Amino acid sequence: MLKAHPADGGPVIAIKVLKQEWLDHQGVRRQFVTESEIVRSLSSRQLPHYITRGIVNKRAYFAYEFIDGFPLIQLLQQQDLFQPEMVRAKALGITKQLLAQLHYLSTKL
């Protein structure tokens, strides 16, 4: 997964790249295409929006909206820096978002 800044100054995007050594593997390539089609078919404010997919310099990729955030592991590893109430509130908020996303996905897939 790569974070990219478009040359035209557009919004930051996320790019998932299929490693070149897997490009000739039919099953892996099919799974990669299927994953990009699933991302393309979903539309929710809680999910990143699909942008495009293709092959450049023999590297398959698909791109979608980058959603800024922070690694949850960071919050867990630095618990002594954060008030327990804040950690609980963040965890509850993230859990609610995940449940909403899972509910949406369960109705679409």
C-alpha positions as CSV (number, residue, x, y, z in Angstrom):
1,M,0.0,0.0,0.0
2,L,1.4,3.4,-1.0
3,K,0.3,6.9,-0.2
4,A,0.6,9.1,-3.2
5,H,0.5,12.9,-3.9
6,P,-0.8,13.4,-7.5
7,A,1.4,15.7,-9.7
8,D,-1.6,17.9,-10.5
9,G,-1.9,18.8,-6.8
10,G,-5.2,16.8,-6.3
11,P,-6.1,15.0,-3.1
12,V,-3.8,12.4,-1.6
13,I,-4.7,8.9,-2.7
14,A,-3.9,5.4,-1.6
15,I,-2.5,2.9,-4.1
16,K,-2.5,-0.8,-3.7
17,V,0.1,-2.4,-5.9
18,L,0.4,-6.1,-7.0
19,K,4.0,-7.2,-6.7
20,Q,5.5,-7.8,-10.1
21,E,6.4,-11.4,-9.3
22,W,2.6,-12.1,-8.8
23,L,1.5,-10.5,-12.1
24,D,1.8,-13.8,-14.0
25,H,0.0,-15.8,-11.3
26,Q,-3.6,-16.2,-12.5
27,G,-5.2,-16.8,-9.1
28,V,-3.5,-13.9,-7.4
29,R,-4.2,-11.6,-10.3
30,R,-7.9,-12.6,-10.3
31,Q,-8.1,-12.0,-6.6
32,F,-6.5,-8.5,-7.0
33,V,-9.0,-7.6,-9.7
34,T,-11.9,-8.9,-7.7
35,E,-10.8,-6.8,-4.7
36,S,-10.6,-3.7,-6.8
37,E,-14.1,-4.4,-8.2
38,I,-15.5,-4.8,-4.7
39,V,-14.0,-1.5,-3.6
40,R,-15.4,0.1,-6.8
41,S,-18.9,-1.2,-6.2
42,L,-19.1,0.1,-2.6
43,S,-20.3,3.6,-1.8
44,S,-20.4,4.8,1.7
45,R,-19.2,7.9,3.5
46,Q,-17.3,5.6,5.9
47,L,-15.4,3.8,3.1
48,P,-12.7,5.2,0.8
49,H,-13.9,5.9,-2.7
50,Y,-12.5,4.0,-5.7
51,I,-10.5,6.1,-8.2
52,T,-9.0,3.8,-10.9
53,R,-7.0,0.6,-11.6
54,G,-4.6,-0.4,-14.3
55,I,-1.1,-1.6,-15.1
56,V,1.9,0.8,-15.3
57,N,5.5,-0.5,-16.1
58,K,4.2,-4.1,-15.6
59,R,2.8,-3.3,-12.1
60,A,-0.9,-3.8,-11.5
61,Y,-2.5,-1.3,-9.2
62,F,-5.7,0.2,-8.0
63,A,-6.2,3.6,-6.4
64,Y,-8.7,4.9,-4.0
65,E,-9.3,7.9,-1.7
66,F,-6.8,8.2,1.1
67,I,-8.3,8.5,4.5
68,D,-6.0,10.1,7.0
69,G,-5.7,8.5,10.4
70,F,-3.3,6.9,12.8
71,P,-2.3,3.3,13.6
72,L,-4.3,2.0,16.5
73,I,-1.3,0.1,17.7
74,Q,0.3,3.5,18.4
75,L,-2.6,4.3,20.8
76,L,-2.2,1.0,22.6
77,Q,1.6,1.2,22.8
78,Q,1.5,4.7,24.4
79,Q,-1.3,4.3,26.8
80,D,0.6,6.2,29.5
81,L,0.5,9.3,27.3
82,F,-3.3,9.3,27.0
83,Q,-6.1,9.6,29.6
84,P,-8.0,6.3,30.0
85,E,-11.3,8.1,29.3
86,M,-9.9,9.4,25.9
87,V,-8.7,5.9,25.0
88,R,-12.2,4.4,25.9
89,A,-14.0,7.1,24.0
90,K,-11.8,6.6,20.9
91,A,-12.2,2.8,21.1
92,L,-16.0,3.2,21.4
93,G,-16.1,5.6,18.4
94,I,-13.9,3.3,16.3
95,T,-16.1,0.3,17.2
96,K,-19.2,2.2,16.2
97,Q,-17.7,3.1,12.8
98,L,-16.5,-0.5,12.2
99,L,-20.0,-1.8,13.0
100,A,-21.6,0.7,10.7
101,Q,-19.2,-0.3,7.9
102,L,-19.7,-4.0,8.6
103,H,-23.5,-3.5,8.4
104,Y,-23.2,-1.7,5.2
105,L,-20.9,-4.3,3.7
106,S,-23.2,-7.1,4.8
107,T,-26.1,-5.5,2.8
108,K,-24.0,-5.0,-0.3
109,L,-22.0,-8.2,-0.7
